Amino acid sequence: ALVFLPIQAKANESLNLADRTLLQATMQIDIDRLTVEGTYLAFDPIKGNLRTLYPAKNHPMIMRMGEHYILCSDFRDDKGKNVNIDFYLRRKGKSFVIFHKSIDQRYIVKAMMKKGVVTVAN
């Protein structure tokens, strides 16, 4: 069973265009930084193996989890299967920093949305 911290999403606060752009750019820079010759390596600690992923499409939706944000991007594996990566970000001065990535675990975000811990921010 998933257990969530008592973080209340601030649904009434909207993001301005500069913050939305900066959040998306932070995610894209991280993807570009970790993509080598078109591949993004992801370690699966459960199976103890590396997955070779290929960047496909960033989602425009930004989600809020209290003072933090979640953005997602689609990747494809070697067999062409969609693999979603959720990027968890927080503000750092005038910019944002990624503090966690969740690979192919969209059920966590969906469960937090159902509990009201995560809301759509844009």
ABEGO torsion letter per residue (X at the ends): XBBBBBBBBBAABBBBAAAAAAAAAAAAAAAAAABBGGBBBBBBAAAGBBBBBBBABBBABBBBBEABBBBBBBBBBAAGBBBBBBBBBBBBEABBBBABBBBGAAAAAAAAAAAGABBBAX
